[in-house]
Amino acid sequence: MDTIKHIGRDGAILLAFVLAAFLVTLLAQFAADVIMRLGEMMM
């Protein structure tokens, strides 16, 4: 029973890490897009 809980906790941490990485990537892409558009507008 203890090992199942431990695996579950590790799985949750891994899932949260993957989700965070995905969100950061998405945010970085969005930020790059916004910056490029602002640059085009200023030129």
N, CA, C and O atoms as CSV, one atom per row, in Angstrom:
chain,resi,resn,atom,element,x,y,z
A,1,MET,N,N,0.835,-1.204,0.000
A,1,MET,CA,C,0.000,0.000,0.000
A,1,MET,C,C,0.875,1.260,0.000
A,1,MET,O,O,0.567,2.233,-0.690
A,2,ASP,N,N,1.944,1.239,0.761
A,2,ASP,CA,C,2.831,2.398,0.828
A,2,ASP,C,C,3.499,2.666,-0.522
A,2,ASP,O,O,3.635,3.816,-0.940
A,3,THR,N,N,3.917,1.577,-1.205
A,3,THR,CA,C,4.594,1.737,-2.496
A,3,THR,C,C,3.648,2.334,-3.530
A,3,THR,O,O,4.068,3.157,-4.343
A,4,ILE,N,N,2.381,1.934,-3.514
A,4,ILE,CA,C,1.390,2.468,-4.455
A,4,ILE,C,C,1.247,3.977,-4.250
A,4,ILE,O,O,1.201,4.738,-5.216
A,5,LYS,N,N,1.179,4.400,-2.995
A,5,LYS,CA,C,1.067,5.834,-2.682
A,5,LYS,C,C,2.297,6.580,-3.199
A,5,LYS,O,O,2.186,7.666,-3.769
A,6,HIS,N,N,3.473,5.977,-2.990
A,6,HIS,CA,C,4.727,6.609,-3.404
A,6,HIS,C,C,4.763,6.777,-4.924
A,6,HIS,O,O,5.122,7.843,-5.425
A,7,ILE,N,N,4.393,5.728,-5.651
A,7,ILE,CA,C,4.374,5.781,-7.115
A,7,ILE,C,C,3.367,6.841,-7.575
A,7,ILE,O,O,3.624,7.591,-8.517
A,8,GLY,N,N,2.226,6.887,-6.898
A,8,GLY,CA,C,1.202,7.867,-7.248
A,8,GLY,C,C,1.718,9.283,-7.073
A,8,GLY,O,O,1.470,10.152,-7.909
A,9,ARG,N,N,2.446,9.516,-5.967
A,9,ARG,CA,C,2.989,10.852,-5.711
A,9,ARG,C,C,4.030,11.203,-6.776
A,9,ARG,O,O,4.025,12.315,-7.302
A,10,ASP,N,N,4.917,10.263,-7.095
A,10,ASP,CA,C,5.932,10.495,-8.128
A,10,ASP,C,C,5.272,10.768,-9.474
A,10,ASP,O,O,5.705,11.644,-10.223
A,11,GLY,N,N,4.216,10.006,-9.773
A,11,GLY,CA,C,3.495,10.197,-11.031
A,11,GLY,C,C,2.871,11.581,-11.095
A,11,GLY,O,O,2.904,12.236,-12.138
A,12,ALA,N,N,2.302,12.028,-9.978
A,12,ALA,CA,C,1.658,13.348,-9.926
A,12,ALA,C,C,2.702,14.451,-10.120
A,12,ALA,O,O,2.452,15.430,-10.823
A,13,ILE,N,N,3.869,14.289,-9.496
A,13,ILE,CA,C,4.947,15.277,-9.631
A,13,ILE,C,C,5.412,15.335,-11.086
A,13,ILE,O,O,5.628,16.413,-11.640
A,14,LEU,N,N,5.565,14.148,-11.698
A,14,LEU,CA,C,6.000,14.070,-13.094
A,14,LEU,C,C,4.973,14.738,-14.000
A,14,LEU,O,O,5.329,15.490,-14.907
A,15,LEU,N,N,3.698,14.456,-13.747
A,15,LEU,CA,C,2.608,15.027,-14.549
A,15,LEU,C,C,2.602,16.554,-14.417
A,15,LEU,O,O,2.454,17.271,-15.407
A,16,ALA,N,N,2.765,17.038,-13.184
A,16,ALA,CA,C,2.775,18.484,-12.939
A,16,ALA,C,C,3.965,19.134,-13.652
A,16,ALA,O,O,3.842,20.226,-14.207
A,17,PHE,N,N,5.116,18.454,-13.632
A,17,PHE,CA,C,6.322,18.972,-14.284
A,17,PHE,C,C,6.120,19.063,-15.795
A,17,PHE,O,O,6.479,20.063,-16.417
A,18,VAL,N,N,5.537,18.005,-16.385
A,18,VAL,CA,C,5.279,17.984,-17.832
A,18,VAL,C,C,4.293,19.090,-18.203
A,18,VAL,O,O,4.467,19.784,-19.205
A,19,LEU,N,N,3.255,19.241,-17.378
A,19,LEU,CA,C,2.239,20.269,-17.629
A,19,LEU,C,C,2.867,21.666,-17.545
A,19,LEU,O,O,2.580,22.532,-18.371
A,20,ALA,N,N,3.721,21.876,-16.546
A,20,ALA,CA,C,4.383,23.172,-16.377
A,20,ALA,C,C,5.288,23.468,-17.577
A,20,ALA,O,O,5.306,24.589,-18.085
A,21,ALA,N,N,6.037,22.455,-18.024
A,21,ALA,CA,C,6.927,22.629,-19.178
A,21,ALA,C,C,6.120,22.981,-20.423
A,21,ALA,O,O,6.521,23.833,-21.215
A,22,PHE,N,N,4.965,22.308,-20.586
A,22,PHE,CA,C,4.093,22.562,-21.739
A,22,PHE,C,C,3.571,23.997,-21.699
A,22,PHE,O,O,3.551,24.687,-22.719
A,23,LEU,N,N,3.150,24.440,-20.514
A,23,LEU,CA,C,2.615,25.797,-20.366
A,23,LEU,C,C,3.696,26.841,-20.632
A,23,LEU,O,O,3.436,27.860,-21.272
A,24,VAL,N,N,4.901,26.588,-20.142
A,24,VAL,CA,C,6.011,27.532,-20.347
A,24,VAL,C,C,6.330,27.641,-21.840
A,24,VAL,O,O,6.565,28.734,-22.357
A,25,THR,N,N,6.335,26.482,-22.531
A,25,THR,CA,C,6.607,26.474,-23.974
A,25,THR,C,C,5.545,27.268,-24.714
A,25,THR,O,O,5.850,28.064,-25.601
A,26,LEU,N,N,4.282,27.039,-24.334
A,26,LEU,CA,C,3.156,27.732,-24.964
A,26,LEU,C,C,3.284,29.245,-24.737
A,26,LEU,O,O,3.089,30.040,-25.656
A,27,LEU,N,N,3.614,29.625,-23.503
A,27,LEU,CA,C,3.745,31.038,-23.144
A,27,LEU,C,C,4.903,31.684,-23.914
A,27,LEU,O,O,4.792,32.818,-24.382
A,28,ALA,N,N,6.013,30.951,-24.040
A,28,ALA,CA,C,7.177,31.474,-24.761
A,28,ALA,C,C,6.842,31.703,-26.232
A,28,ALA,O,O,7.237,32.716,-26.809
A,29,GLN,N,N,6.116,30.767,-26.838
A,29,GLN,CA,C,5.712,30.912,-28.241
A,29,GLN,C,C,4.809,32.130,-28.402
A,29,GLN,O,O,4.970,32.914,-29.337
A,30,PHE,N,N,3.860,32.281,-27.482
A,30,PHE,CA,C,2.928,33.409,-27.518
A,30,PHE,C,C,3.681,34.733,-27.368
A,30,PHE,O,O,3.421,35.687,-28.100
A,31,ALA,N,N,4.614,34.783,-26.415
A,31,ALA,CA,C,5.392,35.997,-26.172
A,31,ALA,C,C,6.222,36.355,-27.408
A,31,ALA,O,O,6.299,37.522,-27.789
A,32,ALA,N,N,6.845,35.346,-28.032
A,32,ALA,CA,C,7.658,35.586,-29.230
A,32,ALA,C,C,6.786,36.136,-30.352
A,32,ALA,O,O,7.201,37.039,-31.078
A,33,ASP,N,N,5.581,35.594,-30.494
A,33,ASP,CA,C,4.646,36.051,-31.529
A,33,ASP,C,C,4.262,37.511,-31.290
A,33,ASP,O,O,4.252,38.317,-32.220
A,34,VAL,N,N,3.947,37.843,-30.039
A,34,VAL,CA,C,3.554,39.215,-29.690
A,34,VAL,C,C,4.712,40.184,-29.946
A,34,VAL,O,O,4.507,41.271,-30.487
A,35,ILE,N,N,5.920,39.790,-29.557
A,35,ILE,CA,C,7.094,40.655,-29.735
A,35,ILE,C,C,7.356,40.895,-31.225
A,35,ILE,O,O,7.672,42.013,-31.631
A,36,MET,N,N,7.220,39.828,-32.044
A,36,MET,CA,C,7.434,39.981,-33.487
A,36,MET,C,C,6.403,40.932,-34.091
A,36,MET,O,O,6.734,41.759,-34.941
A,37,ARG,N,N,5.162,40.811,-33.649
A,37,ARG,CA,C,4.101,41.685,-34.173
A,37,ARG,C,C,4.339,43.137,-33.757
A,37,ARG,O,O,4.130,44.056,-34.549
A,38,LEU,N,N,4.774,43.339,-32.520
A,38,LEU,CA,C,5.068,44.700,-32.050
A,38,LEU,C,C,6.220,45.289,-32.860
A,38,LEU,O,O,6.199,46.466,-33.222
A,39,GLY,N,N,7.232,44.453,-33.141
A,39,GLY,CA,C,8.374,44.901,-33.932
A,39,GLY,C,C,7.947,45.315,-35.329
A,39,GLY,O,O,8.430,46.317,-35.856
A,40,GLU,N,N,7.040,44.546,-35.936
A,40,GLU,CA,C,6.552,44.873,-37.279
A,40,GLU,C,C,5.774,46.188,-37.263
A,40,GLU,O,O,5.886,46.993,-38.187
A,41,MET,N,N,4.986,46.402,-36.207
A,41,MET,CA,C,4.189,47.625,-36.098
A,41,MET,C,C,5.083,48.860,-35.940
A,41,MET,O,O,4.775,49.921,-36.482
A,42,MET,N,N,6.181,48.723,-35.204
A,42,MET,CA,C,7.066,49.861,-34.952
A,42,MET,C,C,7.879,50.238,-36.185
A,42,MET,O,O,8.260,51.399,-36.341
A,43,MET,N,N,8.146,49.284,-37.055
A,43,MET,CA,C,8.972,49.549,-38.234
A,43,MET,C,C,8.238,50.404,-39.251
A,43,MET,O,O,8.790,50.721,-40.305
